[in-house]
């Protein structure tokens, strides 16, 4: 019996979908027509065609809306999987990294699906615990099939793992006024962080979870796909009074980078373990079993060869993923995520730095940008203080 106790959407290179032929190979959100009408610029992401930014706003205005008022993101590309059957929660707990025994029904938890042999991260996931026999998972778009495959391969006959990727839309309502907007729609807002409630909006049954990927007060609405447009329209009908703005994946990326939140495929991957990514807080180290346990315990004991650190630009440089970092003539690491911070008005980054470089907060490294050695200073994330925690 589980007992009570005590971070979407991930970005590829930002390229436009330039032809109908390309678009036909991509899945589309049930809100695609609403995005088109709003003048969205689209990009392929995780096998989906998703809004990157919107006309009349762009990344800077969308980013600012979430930091100061409220924005809504369509993150329906995120995966959805359901694990049911007697002992489903215990089964999930024996596979994924975090310890579901720390929470009770009605709570959600950030967790990791790790490779059993290496400890590398197959995906990071939000797990909704409904009951001992019911867990709902939200993986990343491109990794859903692999997460489901691994769970099915390990599941005993009494456990059913269902891929429900396109059955639901997910809307992330984020920002200091997000609670006011939801309250105006008679949706629940008082439940604690990482908890969820059933709700009804415009005769649509949905789930409201106090989660997000921006660092601000926020909620994620899990909505049956066929009713996504109804819920989207209801949000915008009430949203004008709260300065609601539609936001794309580009702003989602700048917001999460300002908070130092990792992006799977860049800051977490099969080649980057939770120990290296400083995500050990999402590992139930005392659990008797989870995928990758032996490898991760060994790495933790020995110390990782590299660790994920934060960097801020000293001058006007903007670091980008894949750029190498140096101290003098020695390469000491690689940028995993890098962008311009709209809040700080300077470049920021996450980077894997060699442990044996012995770098401390405040030390400087150099990155080559167009032939110029630009200095970056080590700083522990988050790089900004959100208006609402």
N, C-alpha and C positions, 0 to 999 in steps of 0.2 A: 504494500500500500504506500503510495507516495504521500509525503507529509509536507505541510506548508513551510515556507521559509522565504528567504529572499530569492538600434541602429539601427535601395534600393536599390535596385536600378543601377546599373553599372555602365560606365561609358567606354565605348571603343574610340578609335580615331574618328574625329567628327567630320565626316564626309556626307555630302548631300546624296539623297536618292535622286538620280538624274534621269531615269527613264521608267516608263511604265513596265518594261520588261524586268528591270531590277526590282521594282516594287512588288511584282507578282510573286517573286520568290520569297517575300517576307510576310510574316504574319502582321495583321493590323489590329490595333486596339478597337474595341467596340465603340470608342469615342472618336474614331478617325475623322468622321465627317464634321464633328464639332471643332476639331483641331484645324481642319482645312478651312472652315468658315472663319476661324480666328486668325488666319494668315500664318499658320505655323510653318516653320522651316523644318523639314524632316531629316532624320538620319537613320541609317541601319544600325540596329543595336541588338545583339544577342539573338539574331534571327527575326527581329521585329522592326517595323518601320515606325519610329516614335518621334514625337515633337522635340526638337532641339531648342528652339526658342520661338517667340511669337512676334508678329508684326506689331509695331507701335510700342514695343517695350524693349526687347532684347535682354541679353544676359544681365547687364548692370541694373536695370529697373526691376527685373524679376528677382534678382538676388536681394536688392534693397527691400522689396515688398515683404520677403520672408523675414528679414532681420527687423523690420519696423512695423509691419501690419500683418498681412496674411496672404499666402500663396497656395495654390492647389496644383499638384503634380499628378498627371496620369501615369501611374507606374504599373499598368495592367500587364506589362511584359513580364513582371516578376512571376516566378513559378508558384504553383499551388499543388500540394500533395497531401493526401489524408491517410493516416495510419490508424486502423481500427481492429478491434478484436480483443479477446481477453488478454490482459497483460500488455496492451499496445504501448503504454507509457514506459513500462519497464524495458520493453524491447528497444524502443527509441533511445532510452537512456543508456543501454548497453552498446549502442552504436555511435551516437553523437557525443561531442566532447563535454559540454556543460552538464551539470547535474540537475535533472528535473525534480529531484527530491527537495531542492531548495525552494521550490514554488508550489503553489496549489492550483486547483482548477480555477479558471478565470484569469490566469496569469500567462504572460508570454515571456520568452527567454531567448536571448541571443546565444547561438551555439555554432559549432563547426563540424562539418563532415570531413574527417581526415583520412588519408590513406593509411591502411593498417600497417603496411611495411615501412613506410618512410616518415609518417607523421605530417607530410605535406597536406595542404588544405585543398580538398576537392571543391568545397564551397562553404560560404558562411550563410547562416539560415536563421530565420525567426521561427521558433516553435510555439504554437498556441496549445496550451494544455487544457483540454475540455474535461477530461475524466481519465481514470486509469485505463479505460479501453478506447480512448479517442484523442489523437494528437493531430493537429493541422500544421503543416509546414509551409513556409514561404522561402524557397531557395531563389537563386538568381536565374534569370531567363535562360542563359546558355547552358546552365549546369543542371537544370531540373531533371532531364532524362537520365543523366548519370547518377544523380542522387537517388532517384527512384529505382534505377537498375540495381544499385548496391544494396538498398534496403530490401528489395524483393528477393535478391539472391540470399540474403541472410535471414529472412523472415521464416519462422516456423509456420506450419499449415494453418494454425488458428489466427494468424495475423494477415490482414489484407492491406496492401499498399496501392493506393489509387492515384494516378496522375490526373489532376483536375486543372491543368495549366490554363486552358481557355474557358473554363466554366465560370470564372470570377474576374471582375475588374478590381483594381486597387487604386484608390484615390488618397493621396497624402495631402492633408490640410495642415499647413505648417506656418508658424509665426506667432508673435505675442498676442494677436487678436483671434487666433484660431478657436480658442475656447468660447469667446463671445459669439462668433459666427455659429458654431455648433449649438450653443445654448439657445440662440434665436430660432433654431430649427427644431428645438425640443429634443436634441440628441444628448446622450449622457456625456458629461465632461469632468465629473468630479472623481472618477476612479483614478487610482494611483498609476504611476509610471509603470509601463510594461504590463498593464492589465487591460482586459477587454470586456465589453458588454454587448449583448444583443440589443438591437434598436430598430426603429421603423421610421422611414422618411418617405413622404409622398406615397404611402402604401407599399413601400418596398422594405422587406426585411433584410437587414444588413448587420455587420459586426463593426463596432467602433473600438479600435485599440489605441492606447496611449503610447504610440511609438513614432519614430521618424528617423531621418537621416540628415538633419540640418543643425541639430543642437538647440533649436528653439522649442518652445511649447508646441506640441503637434499631435495629430491623430491620423491614423490610417483607417480608411473605410473599405472593408471587403464586401463587395456588392455582386450579386448574381449578374453575369455579363449582359444578359438580356435587358436588365434594368439600369445599366450604367448611365445611359443618356438622361433618364429621369432624375437620377441623383445629381448628376453634373449640373443639369438645368436648375434644380432646386438650390444648389449651392450658390450659383451665380445670381439667381433671383433675389436671394437674401444678402449676397456678398457685397453689393455696391456700398452699403452703409459701413462696411468694415474695410473698404479699399482692397477687396479681393482681386488678385491678379492670377491669371493662368501662367504657369511656369514650366519651362522645358528642362530637359536633361542637362543642358549646359550649366544652368544655374544650380541644379542639384549637385553637380560636380564641384563648383566653386564653394558652395556652402559646406559640403562634407569635408573638403580639403582644409578649409579654415578651422574646422573642428578637429582635424587630424584623424578622421574616421577612415579606416582602410577600405580600399576598393579591390574586390576579388579580381584576379587577373593581372593586377599591378602590385599591390602591397601585400596581398595574400595569394598563394597559388600552390600548385603541387610542388614547386621548388622552394616555397617560402613557408616555413612552419609557424605555428602559433608562438613558439618560443622566440623565434627570430623577429616576428612581427609585434612582439610585446602584447600578445593577446592571450597570455596565460590566465588572465582573469576569467576567460570564457572556457576554461578547462576544469573539470572536476577531478583534480589530482588524486583525491582519496577514493575515487570510485574503483571498484575491482575490475571493471572492464569498460573500454570504449575503443573505437578504432584508432590505432596509432599510439596507444598508451605506452607500450614498451619503448618505442623509438623516442617519444617525447620525454619520457622520464629520463632516459639516458642522455638526451641532449640537454635537458635542464640541469642535470647533475654535472655534466662536463662543461657547460657553458656554450652558447651558440657562437658560431664563427662570425656572424654578423647580426646586427640589430637594426630595427626600424627607428629612425630618428627624424626630428623635425628641423627644418632649415628656413631661414628668412633671408631675403636678399639684402645686402648692405647698400647697394646702389639700385639702378633701375632694371637690373637683370630679371628675366622671367625664366626660371628653370623649367625644363620639360622632361617627361618620362624618357628614360634611356640615356640621358646625359651622364657622363662619368665625372666623378669628383676626385680632386687631387689635393694633397698637401705637399707643396714643392713638386718634385718629380714623381712622387709615389701616388699611384691610384689607390684611393681608400674607400670607394663605394660608387653606387649608382643611384640616380634619382628614379624613384618608382612612380610618384605622382608629383606634378608641378603645375602651377598656374599663377595667374595674377589674382591677388586678393582684392576684391572690390571694397571690402571694409577697411583694410589697412593701406590700400593703394600701393602695394608692393608685391614682389614675387615671393611665393611661399612654396615649400616642397616637403614631401616625405621621401626618405632615402634609406637604402640599406647600406650601413657603414660597417667596415671591418672592425671587429671587436679589438683586434690587436693594434689598431691605430690609436687606442686610448684617448679618444676625443671626449671632451667634456662640454657641458652647456656653456655657451659663450665663445667657444673656439670657432675659428674660421676655416673653411675649405674653399677651394676654387672650382669653378665649372667653366668649361670652354664654350662660349657662345659666339658663334661667327668669328672665331679666331681671337677673341678677347677673353682673358682670364678674369672672370667676375667673382667677387667674394660672396660667400654665403655664411651666415652665422648659425650655429646650432642653437635651437630653442625648442623646448618641450611644448608640444601641442596641449591644449588648443591654442591657435594663434589669435583668436578673438574671444571675447566674453559675450555669450549670447544674452539677449535682453531678458529672457525668461528661462529658468532652468526647469 
